[in-house]
Every structure is written in C-alpha cells, then in structure tokens.
Amino acid sequence: MIDCFGRLINYLRISVTDRCNLRCQYCMPDGLARLLRHEEILSFEEIVEVAQMAVGMGFTKVRLTGGEPLVRRDIEQLVAMLARIEGIEDLAMSTNGILLSDHADALAAAGLHRVNISLDSMEPEHYAQITGGGDLQRVLAGIKAAREAGLVPIKLNCVVTESSAEPDAVSVAQFACKNGLEARFIHVMDLATGRFSVVEGGAGGDCSHCNRVRISSDGLIRPCLFSDLAFSVRELGAAGAVEQAIREKPAAGGACAHNWMHGIGG
C-alpha cells in the first residue's frame, strides 16, 4: 500500500511478547517493565490473521520481535504458521541471541529465513553490565547455531551512544568482518523526546523512506515507532486497523508519551 506521502508500506514488524530475559540499559533503564496480562497478548491465530490481511494488501516482509521473541512459548509454531502464508518473501526475527542456540534448528525447519542478533560489546563483563546480566558466550553460541542452521544473512545490531567509532562498536565490527556477518549501529533512542537517527549500515530511522508499520503484542497497529498513534485490531478488525495506520502514518517521527521500547519491538 502507498501512504499519504508516497511511501510504499510493505514491511510488518510483529511484537510477539513484551517480556524479555535481559534488562538492557537503553531499553529498560530502570530495570523494570510494565508487563501486559496474558489475556491482552495476541494469540498466534490473531497474529496470523493480521499477517494474512497485510500480505493481501501488498506486504512482503515480516519480522518477529519482542521483548524477546524466543521467550514466547512454542514460537516455532507461529513461525510455521506464518511461513505458510503465500506472499511473504522475507520472514525474519530480531533476538538477543541468549536462547538462540536452543531454537535455531527448529526455527529454520519451521520456515524462518534469517535473524538479526543484538550484540553491544565483545567484552563479557561490559556486555553483562549493558544487558543486566546477559551471558556473551550464549550469544556467540547462538550466532554459531544460526549460521549452521542457515538463518542467514545474520545481522548484528549494536547500540551506540555517539557513533560506530566507539570501542565496543569497533570490536563488534571487527567480529562481524572476521565471521562474514553484517554489523549495524543503532544510536540510542529516546521515545519521550523524539530523539533518533538513521541506523549506520541499515535503513531504520530514515523517515522519508520508511516502509513499515508495527503491531504490538497487545494488538495495536502502530504506524510509527515515534508516535502515540495506535489502532486496535480487536476493535477495528485486522483490515481496518492496518488501513487506518497506513492512512494516518506521519511524515516523520516525534516525541511520544505512551510507547515503551520493550513492548513494541524497536
């Protein structure tokens, strides 16, 4: 579909859960999270209904996010359900990688194409500090498992404060180059003030060419990460919510008061 600013909207990011097994400083700076009740979370069937409707409108790319998508029980079942939708050309997942070594083979068998993996430091103690206790070795094992399972190309998402010249970012870039991976550098964002920038090595943050809408785990279609606009699929129906989100998608992001990063998938 084409929005009011002539942008082709063909990319649906699906947050399957607001829960995460890490507490990253840039996502949950206070270490706490407002968690949804179980009944608020979309079922797999509801998610698939939205995806089918979106594909019927011309969407070709689907990405599963969170929170951390691998903490959602039976996530491979959802992947298999989505993989059967004719018209999805790119079915991907963003993950912190902690649980990936346990799931990579099953995800690939279910039909997942590729993964993006968060990696903010190659120094184990600093990685643990940034992520609130994460184990770098488990992430590295997840990267290895994903490659062996064929979930490629693997992209590494590294959050930076100022630029990709920071020591942690340089070490991630070197690791990526050595191992045939792609590194992307995402500047720390602030939803409340509307502070964001274009992703180094990626397409995110470029409002003039934005091609995506998001669905949060509680069924709200959000046309922009940096906007409080949201349209409920349970109230409007999948088609109505997607159509209204595209129709009202803003030209650019700004400050927003009612979004939280861990619940809408970044």
N, C-alpha and C positions, 0 to 999 in steps of 0.2 A: 504494500500500500504506500501511497505518496502522502506525506503530511502537508500542512499548510505552507511550509517553507520549501517545498520541492524535494525533500529528502526521502529516499526510498527506505522504508522501515521493513526490514526482513530478518531481524535478529531478536529472539526472545530469550531472556535470562530468567531462569526459574529458581527461586529460592525454595528448597525443599524442607528446610528446617531453620529455626532461629537459634538452635543450640550448637555449641562448639566445644571441643575438647581442649582448646587453648584460650588464653586471655591476653591477646596481643595488645600492646600499649596503644597502638593507633586505632584499634577497633573498639576496645573496651578499656579506656584509660583508667577507670576506677576499679577494674577487675570484676565488675558486676554487670548483670544483664537483666533486662526486663523480658521475661520469658512468657510466651503465649501458652494458653491452656491447650490441652490435647485436642479438644473439640474445635478449636479455632484453626488448627492446621489443616490445609487441604489434603484430602485423600489422594492416593495415586490415580484413582479414576477421575477425580476432578481435575488434576493436573493434566492428564492425557486429553480430557475434553477441551481444555484451553489450548493445548498444543495443536490438536487436530483443527480447531477453529482457526488458529493463527496460520497454520500451513495452508488452509483453504483460502486465506486472504493474501498469500504470497510469501509468507515467512519461510526461510530455508535453513536458518541457523538456530540451534537450540543449545543453551548451556545450562547445566545444573550447578547451582551454587548453594550457599547456606547463609549464615552459620557455616558449619562443616557438613557437607552432604553425606559423607561416609558414616556419620553417626545416626543417620536415618535408617531404621531397621528395614531390611530387605530392599535396599536401594537398587540392587541389581535387577530386581523385578520391575521397578519403574523404568530403568534403562531399556530393558527388553520390550516393554510396552511402547515406549517412545520410538525405539528402533524400527518397530513395525509400521510406523506412520509413513506412508509414501509421500515423498516430497522434502523430507528433512535431509539435507545434503551434508550437514556438519553437526554432529551430536557430540558435545564436549562437556567437560566437567572442570570446575575450579576446586582445588582441595589444598589443605595444608600439608598433605602427604603423610601425616602421622600414622594413619591406618591403611595407607595405600598398598603396602606390601601384602596385606591380608586379602585385598579385594581386586587387585589388578587383573588377574587371570579371569575371574568371574565377570568383571566389568567388560573386558574385551569380548568374552564369549557372548555376553548379553547384547552387544552391538555398539558399545561406546567407541568413538573414533579416537579421541585424544584427550590429554589432560593439561591443565595449567597448574603449577605447583608453587605455593608460596615459599620463598627462601630469602630471608632477610639478612643472613650472616652465615659465614662459613666457620665461625669461631663458636664452639659448642657452648661455652658459658655465656657469651653475649647473645646467642640465639635463644637460650633458655630465659635470659633476662627479658628480651624483647617480647617473647611469646608467653610469658607467665609460666615457665616450667617445661617448655617443649624439649623433646629429645632430638637433636640434629641427626643422630645416627639412624633413627627411624625414618626420617625424611629421605635421607640418602638411600636407605634400603627401598623406600617407596619409589624413588626415581628409577632405580635399577630394575625393580619389578615391572614398572610401567613400560620401560623400554623393551624388556624381554617379552612382555605381553603384546607389544605392537601398538601401544597407545601413543602414537607419535603423529606429528612432531610434538615434543614436550617443550612447553614454555615455562620459564621460571619468572615468577612475579616477585620483585624485590622492592619494598617500600623504602624510599629515601627521604631525608629531611630537606636537603637542598638540591643535590644533583647526583648523577651517576659517578662522579669523581670521588665520592666518599669511600673510605677504606672498605667498609662492608660491601658496598656495591661493586667496587673493583674486584674484590675476591670472588663474588658471585659471577661476575662477567668472565673472569678467568676460568672458573669451574665450568661454566657453560660452554665456553670456547673449546676447552680441553675435551669435553664429553659430547660434543655435537648437539648441544641444546641451544635454545633461543632464550636470551635474557631480556626482560622488560622492566623498566624502572618507573615506579608509580610514586609521585610526590604525595606526601602526607596531605590528606584532605580534611576539611572542616565543614561539615554539613550546616552547622549553625550560622557560620559567616559566609558560606558560599565559596570557600577557598578551594580551588582545584586547578590543575594544569594538564596539558597534554602528556600522555604517557610516552616516555622515551622508549622507542623501539616497538610501540604499539599504536593502536588507533583511538583508544579511550581518551576522553577529555576534549576532543575536537568537536565542539557543538555544531559547527556548520556542516559536518559530515556525519552526524550521529545517526545510526541506523537501528537503534534498539529501544525496546521497552522491557520493563521488568515486571515479574509477578512475585510478590512477597509470599511467604509461606502461609499467611492467613488469607490469601486470595485477593489481594489488592493489586490491580494493574497500575503500575507507576510509569508514566511516560518519561520521567527524568529522575535521575538519582538525586539531583539538587533541586527538588521541588516537592511541595506538600500535596500536589495533585495525586489523587488515587481513586480508582474506580473498582468497586467490588464485583467480582464475577458471581458471587452468590446472590447479589441484589439485582444486577443488571443482566446476568447471563454472560457466558463467555464472549459471544459475538458483540454484545452491546458494550461490555467493558473494554474490549480491545479497540473497537471502533472509536469510542469516546476518548480513550487515551491517545490514540494517534491524532484525532481531530484537535485535541487540546494540548498536544505536545508543545512546550515552549521553544522559542528560538534558541535560548541558552539557559543554562542553569543559574541558580541564585541561592540565597540563603533559604533554609527550611528548618522548621521547628519540630516536626513530628516524624522524622525519619531517624533510624538508628542503623549504623553500618552493619552490625552483625545480623540484622533481620532482613536486609534487602539485597545481600549478596555483592555489594560493592560495584 
